Amino acid sequence: MSERIRIAVDAMSGDLGPRVAISAAQKFTAKFPDVEIVLFGNEQQLITYSSLKKLSRQRISISNATDVVAMDEDPLHALRHKKNSSMWLAIDSLNKDLADACVSAGNTGALLAMGKYLLKTFPGVERPAICKAMPVEQGQTYLLDLGANTNCAPEHLHQFSLMGKILAASVSAEPRVGLLNIGTEATKGTDVIKSTQDLLQQDSRINYVGYVEANKIFTGEVDVIVCDGFHGNIALKTCEGTARFIAKKIQAAFKRNWFTRVGGAIVWPLLKQLRSELDPSMYNGASFLGLQKVLVKSHGNANKKAFMQALIVAREQVIQNIPARIQRELSNQTISFQQ
Amino acid sequence: MSERIRIAVDAMSGDLGPRVAISAAQKFTAKFPDVEIVLFGNEQQLITYSSLKKLSRQRISISNATDVVAMDEDPLHALRHKKNSSMWLAIDSLNKDLADACVSAGNTGALLAMGKYLLKTFPGVERPAICKAMPVEQGQTYLLDLGANTNCAPEHLHQFSLMGKILAASVSAEPRVGLLNIGTEATKGTDVIKSTQDLLQQDSRINYVGYVEANKIFTGEVDVIVCDGFHGNIALKTCEGTARFIAKKIQAAFKRNWFTRVGGAIVWPLLKQLRSELDPSMYNGASFLGLQKVLVKSHGNANKKAFMQALIVAREQVIQNIPARIQRELSNQTISFQQ
């Protein structure tokens, strides 16, 4: 690591293209004097956009990439054929010690495949787990896995607990770890979940608090919630769907008639602040835990603010030295990974 | 069925006790002249409360039950030992043709066990599926199963699709049925989900629209979303958790200082209406589909309005003759249920 924290940005991926990544990089470098950004993508396009928008490129460099991974591209196809893509080159720059972390808003499957192939997982980790801070009343609750591992054995879920604990250590001295289930009684859940509970109860490194139901994701009662990628993905998408539904309802309510419009205008500053507090972009930036380097996924349709948040997550993980701490934790693991 | 629609109410269960059930019954009978209620529970307590509150008992009768199923009671224990409970007697009254439907806010597991034991499922249905209308932008989306069937074979999910379709037929002529998955690509999902998709695509009775992600629960793009009870339960609880989190944030925002309090007072009528539109009680009332009679579960902490909504759901299903229509649909089923 150089003195500055260097972040490689896949500037071409994501639904909104390079302008989001460039603007976010500019805002990010302006805010944090200790960071440097390398934008990977079509050089001409990136330079033209920066010039058009008169963006400062202080501590921002551009590295040309002739190809792009499409958002709907088959991950295996991307892995085999997109070695000149902005995604590949951005990730690979970590191996060449050109950057300390990589951020991309691209195709999750491709990012997972390339991340695993290029950055490698730590011994014993079959696939990285996707982990994200969820909106909670106080503090942060980390939920993992969010979709990388559809089928998990108890040993995987145990491993997720250890990795999630490391990430949560920055917000809580002794992170409370819960296991997602459909009830808190011992009889509830699948065999995999019951066996996982046994493993977690036996592991003195984990402050295991028991089964938690999905509504506890948002109360801040636990710091880490562990589940397989299928369950995590359902929870994440349901949360997004519910929040969007409520936001639309609120918007429609204030537009109903002239009276509600006047009311809306009066409380506008309040609504604006509320919206910013509830803004999903505040929670952008999912980490691929178990990889040997820091790789952060920004939401595909992230705006500038959201992309900036993903950059902040990446910077924080470099500062916290998360991969090395995960490696240390997992090397203490005595459980064999046989399936 | 008598001329009136008779609903048996387990008045003693639920977190808030009999007062909610009584008040809801009173409001319900006042609103619908075609209904009759039988309250099952401690006769003295029910009479005393009605008298104290000066509630009209027109078309409301009371049937004494000496026992109660506790909210945290083991369902099998309840099934074996609580034959004098308000829950048991209320459900059993359907077999004695004393009522056309039963509503309870009690222990879901006990309700499921007693419902299955007393009312029986239709041939081919191993366990009923719990189904509920979710809040959507327009119309209604029915989600099932919400927790009765943790492990499902493709044949079960196929069956849920047929049952859900019947329920949704009241809101859509040709209900669009989606299968909950973590992506829409054919490669996504577990083997069970992929095999279910094959079954649904082959069944001409079902207007199958493909895989849907959990955020689609709230958009109204599909009328029925089918999943196993584990996934449905996660979606339901995540939705509840998110909505509660946002509601708390809004409340806190308007209480921040005198300025926001004044703003809140000005838009109070609007907030009140918004709250009523988003009120979870509007969506109360989960059905146990696949049982031979109408059994509706009210949320454990339902208030009067929410309990009333569960009564409305029960009334509607009697009018629509849902069990008979499910029976007809399932008897046309050519798929064998071998596992």
Interface residues (C-beta under 8 A of the other chain):
Chain A: D72 D74 P135 V136 E137 G147 T150 N151 L180 I182 T187 G189 T190 E213 A214 N215 K216 I217 F218 T219 G229 F230 H231 N233 I234 A235 L236 K237 T238 C239 E240 G241 T242 A243 R244 F245 I246 K248 K249 I250 A253 F254 R256 T260 G263 G264 I266 V267 L270 Q273 L274 E277 L278
Chain B: D74 P135 V136 E137 G147 T150 N151 L180 I182 E185 T187 G189 T190 E213 A214 N215 K216 I217 F218 T219 G229 F230 H231 N233 I234 A235 L236 K237 T238 C239 E240 G241 T242 A243 R244 F245 I246 K248 K249 I250 A253 F254 R256 T260 G263 G264 I266 V267 L270 Q273 L274 E277 L278
